[in-house]
Amino acid sequence: MTDRAPDDWTAAEQALWQAFRLGRIHDLRSGEAAEDDPFGEAVWGPERTVRARVLARLLLDGPAAVPGRVASLKLTGALVTGPLDLAGGTIGHYVELHDCRFDQKVLISEAEAGTLRFINCLIPRLEASRLATSGDLHLARCRIRQGVRLTDARIGTDLLINQAVLGGDRFGRALSADGIAVSQDCEADRLATHGEVSLRTARIGGRLSLRGAQLRAAPGNRNALNAVRLTVGHTLYLSGSADGGWYGSQTYYGSGYGEVPPPDAPSTPFRAFGQVRLSDGRFENACLLSDAEFHLVDGDEVTLRRIQTPELRFTCRFPEGGAVSLSRARIGNLVDAPGSWPQGGSVGLTGFTYECLRPAVPFPVRQRIGWLERSSVEFQPESYEQLAAALRRDGADDDAREVLYAKQRRRRQTLPLPARIWGRIQDATVGYGFRPGRAALWLLLAWALGSLYFATHALQPLKADERPHWNPVLYALGQLLPIVDLGQTGWNPGGTAQWVSSGLVVVGWVLATTVAAGASRMLQRG
């Protein structure tokens, strides 16, 4: 292998050859910020132009390193012309390109590499399906007009896409990464997309962070984020990002982490303009949808069906309504707030189970019941039972009874007319057993009225030759409680008095049976 670059290479390319052998940065920048901006309007001439086939030659069949050095491609501020085609190749050298412009797409599909870093670069399109790296893949602060394809890629350590701006392809996808496997973390903080982010069946070993990301669905594709059957080994962050940690942060890798901003510092929320689909996801530590905005129209929804996670933090905003589905999801702690759920929209809670409620702000039980009643047009008793059980586990027995009372009232609306009438009687008298004090008031009222009536309408004795002592108060009480003998059974009511006596008996039996049913229900629950 010759130590000299080919003679037909330009001066910039020959200097890159030598920098490659030394493992040094080849910097073609002018030193003027406006001139060096890869996204600006300045024209870059031949002095900072490198052909893509030169980069391919260095990476696939490059010269040996200078003794004592490690060969690597480190290029800054270059205009790369022509398609960079490394598809199917083995890239055995470290690659780091900063502030570069590519006039055609980058092809690294089915390639094998160590670490690849494209930082603050302008790229028309990146094709990297089935790419396998033993190290990182960085695309921080890049602008890629026609999107990125990482389908079935295997990333050995981290995938960083912080502050990148991605446009959509012809299918309306900005990031196609179905089936991707990332061994450690995937960071896409403050990512801005104009097209679908597709992470179906992706597997992230550490955390997946989309803090402060701005995701917009493309026309013809309603999904802003499509991550069904996603597996995250730690935490999913769809949350806000403190501005103080990013503005002024120009680190190479766009991480934005420096000094921790104060708690009241301004932040940029996660925003999705289109559907968010996380169905069948597995999040081993937590799923955080906090300081997030979901702009949903025309039947769009945030889909969390059948997800499983120890904690779901759902403190979001739905500026224009929308729908959320948590059907058959299984959660440990549910952290939410009254304003987190769509107002005027729908919430799907069929089969939704959770162990504990940990509201971020006070969430009164009446509002919690309203949350259930917005969940479906159909009566779903299991939703009420689930909420009551969670409240009881937290020691809020009174709130649990309130929920079960609301369940009975909601159930009544589904019954035939005779059952609805009987239900109204139970509700008005004893509140389905959850308002036992009402029965006592009704009994006292009936007793007082009955006593007053019989005090002015004395009865005739049942046997003419026997005249027991007449006590209108005890007689009225004996009619209300006919199973108790108060010594007033020797009287013979007739006419209006007979109807009054019968009415007291009926009222007594109705109250007694409803009280018994309610007491039985409360004993079974408690």
C-alpha positions, 0 to 999 in steps of 0.5 A: 500500500502506497503512502501517497495519495493518488495523483489525480486527487485535489489538494484538499483530498490529498491533505485528507489522505495524510490526516487519515493516516495520522488520525487527525482532524482535517478542518476545511473551515474558513473561520467565519461563522456565516461562511462555515454554516453548513445550512447557510447560503454561502457557496463552498468552492473547490478548496473545501470540496471532497468527492464522496468516492474519496471518502469511500476509498479511505474507509473501505480500502484506505492506507495504513496508519503512520506507525504509532498512530490510529487511522481514522476519518475526521473531517470538518467543514467539507462539501462532499459531492456525489453519493457516499456509497458504503452499502454492504462494506466493512468500515474498520475505522473511526468516522467523525464528520462535522459541519459538512454538506453532502449534495447527495444521499449517504448509503450505508445499508448492510454495512458493518462499522465501529462508531459513526458520527455525523454532527451538524451536517446537511444530508439529503437522505441517509439510507442505513437499513440493517447497518450493524455498528459495534459503537455509537451512531450519532446524527446530532444537529444534522438536517436530513431533508428526505429522512433517515432509514434505519430499519433492522439496524443494530447499534452496539452502544448509543444512538444519538439524534439530538436536535436533528431536523428530519424531513419526510420521504415519499411515504411521509416518514421522517425516521424509519427505524422499524425493528432497530435494536440499540444496546444502550440509550437512544436519545432524540431530545429536541428532534424536529420531524416533518413526517412519521417517526416509526419505531415499530418492534424496536428494542432499546436496551436503556432509555428512549428519550424524546424530551422537547421533541417536535413531531409533525405528521406529514400529509397522507400519513396521520402518525407523528409517532408509531412505536407499536410493540416497542421494548424499552429496557429502562424509561421512555421520555415523551416530556419537556426539556429545560431550555437552559440546558440546551441554549448555549450548549454546542457540544459535539454530540448535541447532548445539551447536558451541562449545568442543571437549570433551576426548577422554574426555568422555561422549558420546551414541551414534547409536542406531537401533531398527529397520532401517537401509537405505543400499543403493546409497548413494554417499558421496564422502568417507567413511561413518562408522558409529562409536560407533553402536548398532543394536537389531535384532529379528525379522530386521531388518538394517543394509543397506549393499548396493552402497554406494560410498565411499573409506572405511567406518568400521564401529565399531558395537555390536549389543546383541542381535545382528542382521544386516549386509549389505555384499554387492557394496559397494565400499570403499577403506579398511575401518576396523573392530574385532572387536566391531563385527560382530554376534555370533551374527548374520549378515554378508553379504559376497557380492561385497564388495570393499575395498582396505585394512584399517585396523582401529581396534584389533588384529584378529587374523587368526583373528578375521578368518577367523571374520568370514568364516565367519559371513558365509554358510552357503554357501562363498564363495571370493571372500570369502577371496580378497578378504581375502587380497589386502588382507592381502598389499597391507599386507605381511602375507603370513603372514596372507594364507596363513593365510586361504587355508589356511582357504579350503581347509578350508572348501571341503573341507566342500562336496566329495563324500566321496572328495574330502573324504577326499583333502582331509583327507590333504592337510590332515594332511600339508602343510596344502594346501601352506600347512604345508610343514613338516608334509611334512618331519616326515612324511617323517622319521617314515616314513624313521625307521620304515622304517630301523628295520624294515629294520635288523632285517629284512635283504633278500635280493639280487635276483640270487643271484650279486650281493650289493650292500652292504646299507644299511637307511637308504638303502634306506628313503630310496630307497623314499620317493623312488623317482625318486632312485637311491641304489644300493639297487635290487638287493634283493628284498623279500618278504612283510611287507617287500614291504608295508612297501616299498610303503607307503613308496613310496605315502607318498612319492608322496602327500607329493611330490604334495601338496608340489608342489601346495602349492608351485605354489599358493604360487607362483601367489599370490606 
